[in-house]
Amino acid sequence: MSTRSSLSAAAAVLIAALALAGPAAAASATPVAADVFTLSIGRIGASLSALTGLIGSVCGGMALTRATGKGRVAAWARRNGAVTALVTGLIAAAVGGTVAATAKGGLGTGNGLGGAYVAVLLGLIAVTLGWLARIRSHQFR
């Protein structure tokens, strides 16, 4: 059996397992609104990924503006800001998308859906800024 056929068989088994487990899990899940101060796994994951996306957006903005100055932050942003923005943006978008896909219920139920949307948005902004900074740095070499 070749590698391609074994991977396709494993993917088919995984899809079938998810298709059969989906209706059983959906019938037992009842979204309940959470308290404002309750910290769920979804809220924590969405908050951390939104913070990661914000850090990536700031790094991408600093790399794009070519931070001028003699400080350590400006020198770091010139060297590493674009790559940091790309990596943190991808992480934030992936984690935010995962939280949004697995959240049971809608906005306001305490599952972190609102934070996941913010994380995906900030992740995409960070990726865009990092990508533009990388293009700009390669044009002048």
Phi, psi and chi 1 to 4 in degrees:
 res  aa     phi    psi   chi1   chi2   chi3   chi4
   1 MET       -  130.0 -175.0  176.7 -122.8      -
   2 SER   -80.4  168.0   69.4      -      -      -
   3 THR   -64.7  -40.4  -55.3      -      -      -
   4 ARG   -63.8  -43.6 -179.8  178.2  -74.9  175.5
   5 SER   -70.8  -34.2   60.5      -      -      -
   6 SER   -70.6  -36.0   62.7      -      -      -
   7 LEU   -67.2  -39.3  -73.9  176.2      -      -
   8 SER   -68.9  -34.6   61.6      -      -      -
   9 ALA   -67.6  -40.8      -      -      -      -
  10 ALA   -65.2  -38.7      -      -      -      -
  11 ALA   -65.5  -39.7      -      -      -      -
  12 ALA   -64.3  -40.7      -      -      -      -
  13 VAL   -65.0  -41.8  168.7      -      -      -
  14 LEU   -63.8  -43.8 -179.4   63.9      -      -
  15 ILE   -65.0  -40.9  -70.3  171.7      -      -
  16 ALA   -65.0  -40.2      -      -      -      -
  17 ALA   -65.4  -40.8      -      -      -      -
  18 LEU   -67.9  -38.2  -71.1  175.1      -      -
  19 ALA   -66.4  -37.1      -      -      -      -
  20 LEU   -78.5  -30.5  -66.7  174.4      -      -
  21 ALA   -84.2  -20.2      -      -      -      -
  22 GLY   -60.9  -52.7      -      -      -      -
  23 PRO   -63.3  -34.2  -23.1   31.8      -      -
  24 ALA   -68.5  -38.5      -      -      -      -
  25 ALA   -73.5  -34.3      -      -      -      -
  26 ALA   -71.0  -31.1      -      -      -      -
  27 ALA   -70.9  -31.2      -      -      -      -
  28 SER   -91.6  -12.1   65.3      -      -      -
  29 ALA   -89.1  119.1      -      -      -      -
  30 THR  -120.8  112.3   56.4      -      -      -
  31 PRO   -67.9  130.9   20.3  -26.6      -      -
  32 VAL  -121.7  135.4  178.1      -      -      -
  33 ALA   -66.2  135.2      -      -      -      -
  34 ALA   -96.2  160.9      -      -      -      -
  35 ASP   -68.6  159.2 -171.2   22.2      -      -
  36 VAL   -63.5  -35.9  174.2      -      -      -
  37 PHE   -94.8    2.7  -60.6  108.2      -      -
  38 THR   -75.9  128.7  -56.6      -      -      -
  39 LEU  -102.7  110.3  -71.6  177.9      -      -
  40 SER   -99.6  169.3   65.2      -      -      -
  41 ILE   -62.1  -39.7  -63.2  -63.0      -      -
  42 GLY   -63.1  -42.3      -      -      -      -
  43 ARG   -65.7  -41.8  -79.4 -175.0  177.3  175.9
  44 ILE   -66.3  -45.3  -67.7  170.7      -      -
  45 GLY   -63.4  -42.1      -      -      -      -
  46 ALA   -67.6  -39.4      -      -      -      -
  47 SER   -65.9  -44.0  -61.7      -      -      -
  48 LEU   -66.9  -38.3  -71.2  177.0      -      -
  49 SER   -72.4  -32.2   63.0      -      -      -
  50 ALA   -66.4  -39.0      -      -      -      -
  51 LEU   -65.2  -39.2 -178.1   63.9      -      -
  52 THR   -63.8  -41.4  -55.9      -      -      -
  53 GLY   -65.5  -36.7      -      -      -      -
  54 LEU   -65.9  -42.8 -179.0   64.4      -      -
  55 ILE   -61.9  -42.2  -69.8  169.9      -      -
  56 GLY   -64.5  -38.3      -      -      -      -
  57 SER   -65.4  -40.4  -61.8      -      -      -
  58 VAL   -66.1  -43.9  168.7      -      -      -
  59 CYS   -63.7  -41.1  -69.9      -      -      -
  60 GLY   -66.2  -38.6      -      -      -      -
  61 GLY   -65.3  -40.5      -      -      -      -
  62 MET   -67.8  -37.3  -72.1  179.1   67.3      -
  63 ALA   -70.4  -34.6      -      -      -      -
  64 LEU   -72.7  -34.4 -167.1   59.3      -      -
  65 THR   -84.5   -1.5   58.8      -      -      -
  66 ARG    51.9   71.7  -67.6 -172.5 -173.6  158.1
  67 ALA   -49.7  121.1      -      -      -      -
  68 THR   -99.9  139.8   57.2      -      -      -
  69 GLY   151.2  172.7      -      -      -      -
  70 LYS  -110.4    6.8  -63.7 -177.9 -178.7 -178.1
  71 GLY   -78.5  172.3      -      -      -      -
  72 ARG   -69.7  -36.2  -69.0 -178.1 -174.9  176.4
  73 VAL   -66.9  -42.5  174.6      -      -      -
  74 ALA   -65.5  -41.4      -      -      -      -
  75 ALA   -66.4  -39.6      -      -      -      -
  76 TRP   -65.4  -41.8 -179.9   86.5      -      -
  77 ALA   -65.2  -35.5      -      -      -      -
  78 ARG   -66.1  -38.1  -78.6 -167.8  -60.4  -91.7
  79 ARG   -82.5  -46.5  -82.5 -166.9  -49.7  -91.2
  80 ASN  -119.7   -1.0  -56.0  -36.9      -      -
  81 GLY   -63.9  -41.6      -      -      -      -
  82 ALA   -67.2  -44.5      -      -      -      -
  83 VAL   -67.8  -39.6  175.0      -      -      -
  84 THR   -63.0  -40.4  -56.8      -      -      -
  85 ALA   -64.1  -41.3      -      -      -      -
  86 LEU   -63.3  -46.9  -73.9  170.4      -      -
  87 VAL   -68.7  -49.2  170.8      -      -      -
  88 THR   -68.0  -32.0   56.7      -      -      -
  89 GLY   -66.0  -42.2      -      -      -      -
  90 LEU   -64.5  -40.6  -72.1  174.0      -      -
  91 ILE   -64.1  -45.9  -69.9  170.5      -      -
  92 ALA   -63.6  -42.6      -      -      -      -
  93 ALA   -66.6  -38.9      -      -      -      -
  94 ALA   -68.5  -46.8      -      -      -      -
  95 VAL   -68.2  -41.5  172.9      -      -      -
  96 GLY   -62.7  -40.5      -      -      -      -
  97 GLY   -65.4  -37.2      -      -      -      -
  98 THR   -66.3  -44.0  -56.9      -      -      -
  99 VAL   -64.1  -41.3  170.7      -      -      -
 100 ALA   -65.9  -36.4      -      -      -      -
 101 ALA   -73.5  -30.1      -      -      -      -
 102 THR  -100.4    0.1   59.0      -      -      -
 103 ALA   -71.2  130.3      -      -      -      -
 104 LYS   -95.0  123.7  -64.5  177.5 -179.1   79.0
 105 GLY    98.0 -175.8      -      -      -      -
 106 GLY  -106.4 -159.6      -      -      -      -
 107 LEU   -66.5  138.8  -71.4  171.5      -      -
 108 GLY    89.5    3.5      -      -      -      -
 109 THR   -92.6   -3.9   57.4      -      -      -
 110 GLY    89.4   14.7      -      -      -      -
 111 ASN   -98.2    2.5  -66.5  -44.2      -      -
 112 GLY    83.9   20.4      -      -      -      -
 113 LEU   -67.9  -40.9 -169.0   58.7      -      -
 114 GLY   -64.6  -43.2      -      -      -      -
 115 GLY   -66.0  -31.6      -      -      -      -
 116 ALA   -67.7  -40.1      -      -      -      -
 117 TYR   -63.4  -41.7  -69.1  155.6      -      -
 118 VAL   -64.4  -40.6  170.9      -      -      -
 119 ALA   -64.0  -41.9      -      -      -      -
 120 VAL   -64.3  -42.9  168.9      -      -      -
 121 LEU   -63.2  -47.6  179.1   67.3      -      -
 122 LEU   -66.2  -34.6  -73.4  173.0      -      -
 123 GLY   -64.0  -43.1      -      -      -      -
 124 LEU   -66.7  -36.8  -67.3  176.6      -      -
 125 ILE   -63.7  -43.8  -70.1  170.9      -      -
 126 ALA   -63.6  -41.8      -      -      -      -
 127 VAL   -63.4  -42.8  166.9      -      -      -
 128 THR   -64.1  -45.0  -57.0      -      -      -
 129 LEU   -65.8  -41.5  -70.0  174.9      -      -
 130 GLY   -64.9  -38.7      -      -      -      -
 131 TRP   -65.8  -43.1  178.6   64.9      -      -
 132 LEU   -65.1  -38.2  -71.3  173.0      -      -
 133 ALA   -66.8  -38.3      -      -      -      -
 134 ARG   -65.8  -41.5  -71.5  -68.9  -69.7  172.3
 135 ILE   -63.0  -43.0  -73.0  174.6      -      -
 136 ARG   -64.9  -38.4 -172.0  178.5 -158.4 -178.8
 137 SER   -71.9  -29.8   68.5      -      -      -
 138 HIS   -80.4  -20.5  -73.8  -65.2      -      -
 139 GLN   -70.3  -29.7  -76.3  179.5  -10.6      -
 140 PHE  -100.5   16.5  -63.0  108.9      -      -
 141 ARG   -98.8      -  -73.8 -173.0  179.7 -178.1
